[in-house]
Amino acid sequence: MMTPMAPLPSRIVRAAALAGVLAVATAGCDVRLETPPIERRTPTPTVALRDEAAVREQAVADAAEPGSVEATLAPERLAALGGVYLATPGATPSPSVSPSAAPSLADTVEAAITGALDGADAADQDDPSLAAMLRSIALSHAVIADAADVAGAAPQERAMPHVGDDAAGPWAPHDGTAVSASRLAELAVAHDRAAFAYEVAAAKASGKERERALARERIHAQRAAAILALPGVEDDRASLYDVPPAGMDTPAERAASEIAIETDLAGRYAALIDGASTADLAWILDASYDAWMQAASLTGFDATTIPALPGLAVQP
């Protein structure tokens, strides 16, 4: 008769079970070690340009005084750019790094202007829409930065910083421009209408106001003539135009009318930024900036009317 086998001690059972668990765990580790790590995506050049622009706009927003024009417009530009991308959200700076002084608004705006213009040149081939947005951003910053400096100043042609030159511009299209003849004809009429309005203002004004109205009238008449001198541009000018809605009877009414005239022209030129050829960009930006500066020189100009993205309609 065979003797029944004695049960295994409990500690032996536990050891065997533990060995099985370790075997499974080890096998699992082998599988994970053989899986290649997930590669970090490298942003495309245009994505990097957009992110850099967003960082610059955030810097402007941080440096601007609450309630200022830049404090209002920088977040709009930032939203249009898609916000600031954080590669490592939640990261905290090393305690050994001492914080540097916050940059001034003037410094951040200057960096935003030059960075936007450089970024636009880099984006021209791969993302023309981004290039147009960056140039519009640069124009907005330049107008805001310089508006206060020209308040009350005498009329003169002013070129956008980092784009043109106050002595030579350019402010008018050249022979061979890619802008259509019909758009050019519209600009010629707009300048002729402006010249007529300034002539009416001069007739009703006196002293320094009259001199300044006549100076701006001559500038607009010359611009209209320069545009009409280009081949293929129809002369649609009229002999008379309606008086601007704001009126011309008092100095305040005349200033309001002139501001409306100049901001309308600034918008017309800014609308040409998107789709403009490289050869046309300088005179388009200079002409828009110049019109904004003339508006800003007049009594009653409101800087809050300066748009975040001149010439562009950005979908929310």
NUBAFI-606215 format. One line per 10 residues: number of its first residue (from 0); for each residue x, y, z of N, C-alpha, C. Coordinates in steps of 0.02 Angstrom, whole numbers, always signed. Example, Ala and Ser with C-alpha at 12.3 -4.5 7.8 and 13.67 -1.06 7.14 Angstrom:
BEGIN
0 = +660/-284/+390/+615/-225/+390/+660/-165/+390 | +642/-112/+354/+684/-53/+357/+645/+2/+394
REM end
This chain:
BEGIN
0 = +43/-59/+0/+0/+0/+0/+45/+61/+0 | +28/+107/-45/+70/+166/-52/+50/+218/+0 | +101/+251/+24/+89/+303/+75/+71/+368/+39 | +15/+402/+59/-4/+464/+24/+50/+518/+31 | +58/+560/-23/+109/+613/-24/+89/+668/+25 | +136/+691/+64/+123/+744/+113/+115/+811/+77 | +70/+853/+102/+61/+919/+70/+124/+962/+74 | +134/+1004/+22/+193/+1047/+21/+186/+1100/+74 | +241/+1118/+104/+238/+1171/+153/+213/+1236/+120 | +176/+1275/+157/+147/+1336/+129/+199/+1384/+103
10 = +259/+1386/+135/+309/+1433/+112/+335/+1414/+43 | +335/+1349/+27/+357/+1327/-39/+306/+1349/-92 | +241/+1344/-74/+189/+1365/-120/+194/+1440/-135 | +206/+1478/-82/+212/+1551/-91/+272/+1569/-134 | +326/+1533/-126/+386/+1546/-166/+374/+1533/-240 | +339/+1477/-253/+325/+1460/-322/+279/+1512/-355 | +229/+1534/-316/+183/+1585/-343/+220/+1650/-357 | +265/+1668/-312/+302/+1730/-321/+347/+1725/-382 | +377/+1668/-393/+419/+1659/-451/+380/+1668/-515 | +317/+1642/-516/+276/+1650/-575/+259/+1722/-589
20 = +244/+1761/-536/+228/+1832/-544/+288/+1869/-572 | +348/+1855/-545/+408/+1888/-568/+422/+1872/-641 | +408/+1810/-660/+419/+1791/-730/+375/+1832/-776 | +311/+1840/-757/+265/+1878/-799/+286/+1951/-802 | +304/+1979/-744/+325/+2049/-741/+386/+2061/-784 | +434/+2014/-779/+496/+2021/-818/+481/+2018/-892 | +436/+1973/-911/+419/+1969/-982/+388/+2033/-1006 | +345/+2063/-963/+314/+2126/-981/+366/+2180/-990 | +416/+2182/-946/+469/+2232/-952/+507/+2224/-1017 | +518/+2162/-1037/+554/+2150/-1099/+516/+2181/-1158
30 = +450/+2175/-1157/+410/+2202/-1212/+415/+2277/-1214 | +410/+2309/-1156/+413/+2382/-1154/+481/+2409/-1175 | +533/+2375/-1157/+600/+2397/-1174/+613/+2393/-1249 | +578/+2347/-1282/+588/+2339/-1353/+547/+2389/-1394 | +500/+2426/-1362/+459/+2475/-1398/+499/+2539/-1408 | +506/+2565/-1470/+545/+2626/-1481/+511/+2686/-1448 | +551/+2732/-1422/+522/+2792/-1390/+485/+2835/-1441 | +434/+2872/-1417/+397/+2917/-1460/+441/+2977/-1478 | +446/+2991/-1542/+489/+3046/-1564/+453/+3113/-1553 | +491/+3162/-1529/+464/+3229/-1520/+458/+3263/-1589
40 = +399/+3291/-1602/+388/+3323/-1666/+427/+3388/-1669 | +459/+3399/-1727/+494/+3462/-1738/+448/+3509/-1775 | +434/+3569/-1748/+388/+3615/-1782/+416/+3637/-1850 | +371/+3647/-1897/+392/+3672/-1962/+419/+3743/-1954 | +457/+3767/-2003/+482/+3836/-1998/+427/+3888/-1989 | +372/+3880/-2025/+319/+3930/-2019/+284/+3926/-1951 | +277/+3866/-1923/+249/+3860/-1856/+295/+3893/-1805 | +360/+3884/-1814/+408/+3917/-1770/+404/+3993/-1776 | +395/+4018/-1837/+389/+4090/-1846/+326/+4117/-1813 | +272/+4079/-1818/+210/+4100/-1786/+217/+4100/-1709
50 = +249/+4048/-1683/+260/+4044/-1611/+304/+4102/-1586 | +355/+4118/-1624/+400/+4172/-1604/+362/+4239/-1603 | +318/+4248/-1652/+277/+4309/-1654/+230/+4312/-1594 | +202/+4255/-1576/+158/+4252/-1517/+196/+4269/-1453 | +256/+4245/-1447/+296/+4261/-1388/+310/+4336/-1385 | +324/+4366/-1442/+336/+4439/-1443/+273/+4477/-1423 | +215/+4455/-1447/+153/+4490/-1429/+139/+4482/-1354 | +154/+4424/-1327/+144/+4414/-1256/+190/+4461/-1216 | +250/+4471/-1241/+297/+4517/-1207/+270/+4588/-1208 | +240/+4608/-1265/+210/+4675/-1269/+152/+4681/-1220
60 = +110/+4630/-1218/+52/+4631/-1172/+75/+4636/-1100 | +129/+4600/-1084/+154/+4601/-1014/+184/+4669/-996 | +214/+4703/-1045/+248/+4767/-1031/+201/+4827/-1034 | +143/+4819/-1067/+98/+4876/-1077/+61/+4893/-1013 | +48/+4958/-1005/+9/+4981/-948/-64/+4959/-956 | -96/+4936/-903/-167/+4917/-909/-209/+4975/-936 | -252/+4959/-983/-294/+5010/-1013/-264/+5046/-1072 | -200/+5036/-1086/-168/+5068/-1143/-189/+5034/-1208 | -173/+5068/-1264/-192/+5040/-1329/-159/+4972/-1340 | -94/+4967/-1324/-59/+4904/-1334/-87/+4849/-1287
70 = -106/+4868/-1227/-134/+4819/-1181/-199/+4790/-1209 | -234/+4829/-1249/-296/+4806/-1279/-284/+4766/-1343 | -237/+4789/-1384/-228/+4759/-1450/-182/+4698/-1451 | -131/+4697/-1407/-84/+4641/-1407/-121/+4574/-1396 | -169/+4569/-1350/-205/+4505/-1343/-244/+4486/-1406 | -268/+4536/-1444/-303/+4521/-1506/-255/+4490/-1557 | -197/+4518/-1562/-147/+4490/-1608/-125/+4421/-1585 | -117/+4414/-1520/-96/+4350/-1491/-147/+4296/-1507 | -211/+4313/-1501/-264/+4265/-1517/-263/+4247/-1592 | -252/+4297/-1635/-249/+4284/-1707/-191/+4238/-1724
80 = -137/+4242/-1686/-79/+4200/-1698/-88/+4130/-1668 | -139/+4120/-1629/-152/+4055/-1600/-125/+4046/-1530 | -101/+4101/-1499/-75/+4097/-1431/-4/+4072/-1428 | +24/+4074/-1368/+92/+4052/-1357/+93/+3977/-1344 | +134/+3941/-1382/+141/+3869/-1374/+195/+3856/-1321 | +177/+3817/-1270/+224/+3798/-1217/+246/+3726/-1228 | +308/+3716/-1243/+333/+3648/-1256/+334/+3606/-1193 | +346/+3637/-1136/+349/+3601/-1072/+306/+3637/-1021 | +240/+3631/-1027/+196/+3667/-980/+209/+3643/-908 | +206/+3690/-863/+215/+3673/-793/+286/+3675/-769
90 = +333/+3686/-815/+403/+3688/-794/+416/+3749/-752 | +457/+3742/-702/+474/+3798/-659/+547/+3816/-667 | +564/+3880/-663/+634/+3900/-672/+677/+3875/-615 | +740/+3866/-631/+787/+3843/-580/+796/+3897/-527 | +796/+3879/-463/+803/+3929/-410/+870/+3964/-412 | +919/+3937/-448/+985/+3968/-451/+988/+4025/-502 | +935/+4031/-545/+934/+4083/-596/+900/+4145/-568 | +935/+4201/-568/+906/+4262/-542/+868/+4297/-597 | +806/+4320/-584/+765/+4352/-636/+796/+4418/-657 | +793/+4432/-723/+819/+4495/-749/+763/+4547/-749
100 = +782/+4609/-757/+733/+4663/-758/+686/+4654/-818 | +622/+4668/-808/+573/+4662/-862/+588/+4713/-916 | +584/+4694/-979/+598/+4742/-1033/+544/+4796/-1035 | +563/+4854/-1060/+516/+4910/-1065/+468/+4899/-1123 | +413/+4936/-1122/+365/+4931/-1178/+398/+4951/-1243 | +439/+5005/-1241/+472/+5027/-1303/+516/+4972/-1332 | +552/+4937/-1289/+596/+4883/-1312/+556/+4825/-1341 | +502/+4806/-1307/+463/+4749/-1331/+427/+4766/-1397 | +405/+4829/-1404/+372/+4849/-1466/+423/+4851/-1523 | +482/+4878/-1510/+534/+4879/-1562/+551/+4808/-1584
110 = +557/+4763/-1536/+571/+4693/-1552/+513/+4662/-1591 | +452/+4681/-1575/+394/+4655/-1610/+392/+4679/-1683 | +411/+4742/-1694/+411/+4770/-1762/+464/+4736/-1805 | +526/+4737/-1781/+580/+4708/-1821/+572/+4633/-1829 | +551/+4600/-1775/+540/+4527/-1779/+485/+4509/-1828 | +431/+4549/-1828/+375/+4535/-1874/+396/+4545/-1947 | +433/+4598/-1960/+455/+4611/-2029/+504/+4557/-2053 | +550/+4538/-2010/+597/+4484/-2028/+560/+4418/-2037 | +514/+4404/-1991/+475/+4342/-1996/+433/+4340/-2059 | +405/+4398/-2079/+365/+4400/-2140/+407/+4383/-2201
120 = +467/+4410/-2203/+512/+4394/-2260/+527/+4319/-2262 | +536/+4289/-2203/+551/+4217/-2201/+491/+4174/-2219 | +430/+4200/-2207/+370/+4161/-2218/+340/+4170/-2288 | +367/+4216/-2326/+337/+4234/-2391/+323/+4175/-2436 | +371/+4130/-2442/+364/+4075/-2490/+317/+4020/-2464 | +325/+4000/-2401/+288/+3943/-2375/+219/+3961/-2346 | +211/+4021/-2321/+148/+4040/-2290/+135/+4115/-2301 | +111/+4133/-2360/+99/+4204/-2375/+48/+4236/-2328 | +0/+4198/-2304/-50/+4226/-2258/-18/+4246/-2192 | +27/+4205/-2167/+64/+4222/-2106/+108/+4283/-2119
130 = +139/+4286/-2176/+181/+4343/-2193/+140/+4408/-2192 | +80/+4406/-2221/+37/+4465/-2221/+17/+4484/-2150 | +1/+4435/-2109/-18/+4450/-2040/+40/+4482/-2002 | +100/+4457/-2012/+158/+4485/-1977/+171/+4557/-1999 | +163/+4572/-2062/+173/+4641/-2085/+118/+4687/-2058 | +58/+4661/-2054/+3/+4700/-2025/+17/+4714/-1952 | +43/+4665/-1916/+61/+4674/-1846/+115/+4728/-1839 | +165/+4725/-1882/+219/+4775/-1879/+191/+4845/-1891 | +146/+4852/-1939/+116/+4917/-1954/+77/+4943/-1894 | +37/+4900/-1864/-2/+4921/-1806/+43/+4946/-1749
140 = +95/+4908/-1734/+141/+4928/-1681/+174/+4995/-1698 | +196/+5004/-1759/+231/+5065/-1779/+185/+5126/-1773 | +123/+5118/-1794/+75/+5174/-1790/+62/+5193/-1717 | +51/+5143/-1675/+38/+5157/-1604/+98/+5190/-1572 | +157/+5164/-1586/+218/+5189/-1555/+232/+5262/-1573 | +214/+5282/-1635/+234/+5348/-1660/+178/+5399/-1659 | +117/+5378/-1646/+59/+5423/-1650/+67/+5484/-1604 | +86/+5471/-1542/+92/+5527/-1494/+146/+5576/-1514 | +199/+5552/-1547/+255/+5595/-1564/+238/+5646/-1619 | +187/+5632/-1660/+171/+5677/-1715/+112/+5721/-1700
150 = +83/+5716/-1640/+25/+5757/-1623/+42/+5831/-1631 | +3/+5866/-1672/+14/+5937/-1685/+69/+5953/-1734 | +100/+5902/-1763/+156/+5913/-1809/+131/+5937/-1877 | +173/+5973/-1912/+156/+5997/-1978/+154/+5939/-2028 | +114/+5944/-2080/+110/+5890/-2130/+177/+5878/-2164 | +194/+5815/-2172/+251/+5795/-2212/+242/+5721/-2227 | +276/+5697/-2277/+272/+5625/-2292/+317/+5587/-2244 | +289/+5536/-2213/+326/+5497/-2163/+326/+5424/-2184 | +384/+5394/-2181/+392/+5324/-2200/+393/+5279/-2138 | +368/+5219/-2145/+366/+5173/-2089/+437/+5152/-2070
160 = +453/+5154/-2005/+520/+5133/-1983/+537/+5062/-2006 | +599/+5053/-2027/+626/+4989/-2050/+598/+4968/-2118 | +559/+5013/-2149/+531/+4997/-2215/+553/+5048/-2267 | +541/+5112/-2254/+558/+5164/-2302/+601/+5218/-2271 | +603/+5274/-2304/+645/+5330/-2282/+603/+5394/-2289 | +605/+5437/-2238/+565/+5498/-2239/+582/+5543/-2297 | +642/+5538/-2323/+663/+5582/-2378/+641/+5554/-2446 | +636/+5488/-2451/+624/+5459/-2517/+565/+5410/-2520 | +537/+5394/-2462/+480/+5347/-2463/+501/+5275/-2474 | +470/+5241/-2520/+421/+5263/-2569/+349/+5264/-2542
170 = +307/+5307/-2572/+237/+5311/-2553/+190/+5298/-2611 | +216/+5289/-2670/+175/+5279/-2729/+199/+5218/-2768 | +155/+5185/-2804/+175/+5126/-2844/+221/+5144/-2901 | +256/+5095/-2924/+305/+5103/-2977/+279/+5070/-3041 | +309/+5087/-3095/+292/+5054/-3158/+309/+4980/-3153 | +261/+4938/-3168/+271/+4866/-3161/+241/+4838/-3097 | +205/+4880/-3059/+173/+4856/-2998/+124/+4799/-3013 | +118/+4754/-2965/+72/+4697/-2973/+1/+4715/-2951 | -10/+4773/-2922/-77/+4794/-2902/-117/+4809/-2966 | -179/+4786/-2967/-219/+4793/-3027/-233/+4866/-3044
180 = -244/+4879/-3108/-257/+4947/-3131/-321/+4975/-3100 | -370/+4932/-3089/-432/+4956/-3059/-423/+4978/-2987 | -382/+4940/-2948/-368/+4960/-2880/-328/+5025/-2878 | -282/+5032/-2925/-243/+5094/-2928/-287/+5154/-2946 | -335/+5143/-2991/-381/+5198/-3009/-422/+5219/-2948 | -442/+5171/-2908/-479/+5187/-2846/-436/+5228/-2798 | -372/+5210/-2792/-328/+5248/-2749/-318/+5319/-2775 | -313/+5327/-2840/-305/+5394/-2869/-366/+5437/-2853 | -425/+5408/-2858/-486/+5445/-2843/-487/+5463/-2768 | -468/+5416/-2726/-467/+5430/-2654/-420/+5487/-2637
190 = -362/+5489/-2669/-316/+5544/-2657/-342/+5609/-2685 | -375/+5607/-2743/-403/+5667/-2772/-459/+5694/-2729 | -500/+5649/-2703/-554/+5670/-2657/-524/+5702/-2594 | -470/+5673/-2570/-437/+5702/-2511/-409/+5771/-2526 | -379/+5779/-2584/-352/+5844/-2603/-407/+5896/-2607 | -464/+5877/-2634/-521/+5923/-2639/-544/+5943/-2569 | -549/+5894/-2523/-571/+5910/-2455/-523/+5958/-2420 | -459/+5947/-2428/-410/+5992/-2397/-413/+6061/-2429 | -428/+6064/-2493/-435/+6130/-2526/-494/+6168/-2497 | -549/+6133/-2485/-608/+6164/-2454/-591/+6186/-2383
200 = -555/+6142/-2346/-536/+6160/-2278/-492/+6222/-2277 | -446/+6226/-2324/-401/+6284/-2326/-440/+6348/-2341 | -492/+6343/-2382/-532/+6402/-2399/-570/+6428/-2339 | -586/+6384/-2292/-624/+6404/-2233/-580/+6419/-2172 | -516/+6401/-2176/-471/+6409/-2120/-427/+6471/-2129 | -385/+6483/-2080/-339/+6539/-2084/-275/+6522/-2046 | -223/+6561/-2058/-161/+6553/-2021/-129/+6485/-2032 | -103/+6457/-1976/-67/+6394/-1979/-112/+6337/-2005 | -174/+6337/-1984/-220/+6283/-2007/-226/+6284/-2083 | -232/+6344/-2111/-238/+6349/-2184/-175/+6325/-2218
210 = -118/+6344/-2193/-54/+6323/-2223/-47/+6248/-2222 | -67/+6217/-2167/-61/+6144/-2161/-110/+6108/-2207 | -169/+6135/-2214/-218/+6105/-2259/-193/+6107/-2331 | -164/+6163/-2350/-138/+6170/-2418/-78/+6123/-2430 | -36/+6114/-2378/+21/+6069/-2385/-2/+5997/-2396 | -52/+5977/-2358/-77/+5908/-2367/-115/+5901/-2433 | -148/+5954/-2454/-183/+5953/-2519/-133/+5939/-2575 | -75/+5971/-2572/-24/+5961/-2624/+2/+5889/-2623 | +11/+5861/-2563/+35/+5792/-2558/-14/+5744/-2591 | -78/+5752/-2576/-128/+5707/-2605/-134/+5717/-2681
220 = -130/+5778/-2704/-134/+5790/-2776/-75/+5758/-2812 | -16/+5761/-2782/+43/+5730/-2812/+37/+5654/-2813 | +9/+5626/-2759/+0/+5553/-2758/-48/+5531/-2813 | -104/+5567/-2820/-152/+5549/-2872/-119/+5553/-2941 | -81/+5605/-2953/-48/+5613/-3018/+3/+5558/-3030 | +40/+5538/-2979/+90/+5485/-2987/+57/+5419/-3004 | +1/+5405/-2974/-34/+5342/-2988/-63/+5343/-3059 | -92/+5399/-3078/-122/+5404/-3144/-71/+5404/-3200 | -8/+5418/-3183/+44/+5417/-3234/+65/+5347/-3254 | +43/+5297/-3215/+61/+5228/-3230/+20/+5203/-3290
230 = +49/+5161/-3331/+13/+5137/-3390/-48/+5095/-3371 | -103/+5107/-3407/-163/+5067/-3398/-210/+5089/-3343 | -193/+5142/-3306/-235/+5165/-3251/-284/+5218/-3277 | -349/+5204/-3271/-400/+5251/-3295/-405/+5311/-3248 | -417/+5369/-3277/-427/+5430/-3239/-502/+5438/-3225 | -523/+5419/-3165/-593/+5423/-3146/-607/+5482/-3098 | -561/+5529/-3095/-570/+5586/-3050/-631/+5628/-3070 | -661/+5658/-3019/-718/+5703/-3031/-697/+5775/-3020 | -736/+5820/-3046/-720/+5891/-3036/-741/+5915/-2967 | -793/+5884/-2939/-818/+5902/-2873/-833/+5838/-2834
240 = -828/+5844/-2768/-844/+5788/-2723/-888/+5814/-2666 | -924/+5769/-2635/-965/+5788/-2578/-920/+5809/-2519 | -945/+5855/-2479/-910/+5875/-2419/-914/+5817/-2369 | -859/+5801/-2334/-861/+5746/-2285/-917/+5755/-2235 | -947/+5701/-2211/-1004/+5705/-2165/-991/+5746/-2102 | -929/+5746/-2078/-914/+5783/-2016/-919/+5858/-2026 | -918/+5881/-2088/-924/+5953/-2101/-858/+5988/-2107 | -861/+6052/-2125/-801/+6092/-2136/-807/+6162/-2106 | -859/+6175/-2067/-871/+6244/-2046/-828/+6266/-1987 | -812/+6223/-1941/-772/+6242/-1883/-706/+6204/-1884
250 = -656/+6227/-1846/-593/+6190/-1842/-601/+6118/-1819 | -646/+6106/-1772/-657/+6038/-1748/-688/+5995/-1802 | -735/+6023/-1840/-766/+5985/-1894/-714/+5970/-1949 | -674/+6019/-1964/-623/+6008/-2016/-573/+5954/-1995 | -552/+5957/-1932/-504/+5906/-1908/-536/+5837/-1910 | -599/+5832/-1889/-633/+5767/-1891/-639/+5741/-1962 | -654/+5786/-2010/-659/+5765/-2080/-592/+5742/-2106 | -540/+5778/-2089/-473/+5760/-2113/-449/+5694/-2083 | -465/+5682/-2019/-448/+5618/-1988/-483/+5561/-2024 | -547/+5571/-2040/-585/+5519/-2075/-556/+5505/-2144
260 = -535/+5559/-2178/-505/+5551/-2244/-440/+5511/-2241 | -398/+5529/-2193/-333/+5496/-2188/-339/+5423/-2165 | -382/+5409/-2117/-389/+5340/-2094/-421/+5296/-2147 | -464/+5326/-2189/-491/+5288/-2245/-436/+5269/-2294 | -393/+5316/-2309/-337/+5301/-2354/-289/+5250/-2322 | -277/+5257/-2257/-233/+5209/-2223/-261/+5138/-2229 | -326/+5132/-2222/-358/+5066/-2228/-355/+5039/-2299 | -363/+5083/-2348/-361/+5061/-2418/-292/+5032/-2435 | -240/+5065/-2412/-173/+5040/-2425/-159/+4976/-2386 | -180/+4974/-2323/-167/+4915/-2282/-202/+4853/-2311
270 = -259/+4864/-2344/-295/+4808/-2374/-256/+4775/-2431 | -204/+4809/-2456/-163/+4782/-2510/-106/+4738/-2484 | -95/+4737/-2418/-39/+4699/-2390/-45/+4625/-2407 | -104/+4597/-2396/-115/+4525/-2409/-116/+4514/-2484 | -67/+4477/-2508/-63/+4462/-2579/-16/+4509/-2617 | +14/+4556/-2582/+59/+4603/-2616/+124/+4569/-2637 | +151/+4591/-2693/+215/+4566/-2715/+270/+4596/-2672 | +328/+4564/-2671/+384/+4590/-2632/+402/+4661/-2654 | +399/+4674/-2718/+418/+4740/-2744/+369/+4794/-2725 | +307/+4776/-2708/+256/+4825/-2692/+250/+4839/-2617
280 = +280/+4798/-2576/+268/+4803/-2504/+290/+4869/-2474 | +346/+4895/-2494/+373/+4956/-2463/+325/+5015/-2471 | +302/+5028/-2533/+259/+5086/-2542/+190/+5076/-2511 | +167/+5014/-2509/+102/+5001/-2477/+106/+5016/-2402 | +157/+4989/-2369/+165/+5001/-2297/+179/+5074/-2282 | +221/+5105/-2322/+237/+5176/-2311/+176/+5220/-2319 | +136/+5207/-2371/+77/+5249/-2384/+26/+5241/-2328 | +16/+5181/-2305/-32/+5170/-2250/-7/+5204/-2186 | +56/+5194/-2171/+85/+5225/-2111/+81/+5301/-2115 | +97/+5329/-2173/+96/+5402/-2181/+26/+5429/-2169
290 = -25/+5396/-2195/-94/+5419/-2184/-112/+5417/-2110 | -92/+5363/-2077/-104/+5359/-2005/-69/+5415/-1967 | -8/+5430/-1986/+29/+5483/-1952/-3/+5551/-1963 | -28/+5564/-2023/-63/+5627/-2035/-125/+5631/-1992 | -162/+5576/-1988/-222/+5576/-1945/-203/+5589/-1872 | -149/+5557/-1850/-127/+5564/-1780/-103/+5634/-1765 | -83/+5672/-1815/-59/+5740/-1804/-115/+5789/-1791 | -176/+5769/-1806/-233/+5815/-1803/-267/+5814/-1735 | -296/+5871/-1716/-332/+5877/-1653/-393/+5831/-1653 | -400/+5793/-1599/-457/+5748/-1593/-444/+5676/-1614
300 = -382/+5662/-1636/-367/+5593/-1655/-372/+5547/-1595 | -404/+5490/-1605/-414/+5441/-1552/-372/+5379/-1568 | -321/+5366/-1527/-276/+5309/-1541/-311/+5242/-1535 | -368/+5239/-1502/-403/+5176/-1496/-434/+5154/-1562 | -434/+5198/-1612/-460/+5179/-1678/-408/+5141/-1719 | -346/+5138/-1695/-295/+5100/-1730/-310/+5026/-1723 | -314/+4989/-1778/-331/+4918/-1773/-271/+4874/-1754 | -286/+4816/-1726/-235/+4768/-1707/-201/+4739/-1769 | -240/+4730/-1822/-215/+4700/-1884/-241/+4740/-1943 | -209/+4797/-1958/-233/+4839/-2012/-237/+4801/-2079
310 = -294/+4810/-2112/-302/+4781/-2178/-324/+4708/-2180 | -327/+4675/-2123/-343/+4605/-2121/-409/+4593/-2085 | -447/+4546/-2110/-509/+4525/-2077/-495/+4455/-2050 | -486/+4450/-1985/-469/+4385/-1954/-532/+4353/-1926 | -544/+4291/-1946/-603/+4255/-1922/-592/+4236/-1848 | -645/+4246/-1806/-638/+4228/-1736/-632/+4153/-1727
REM end
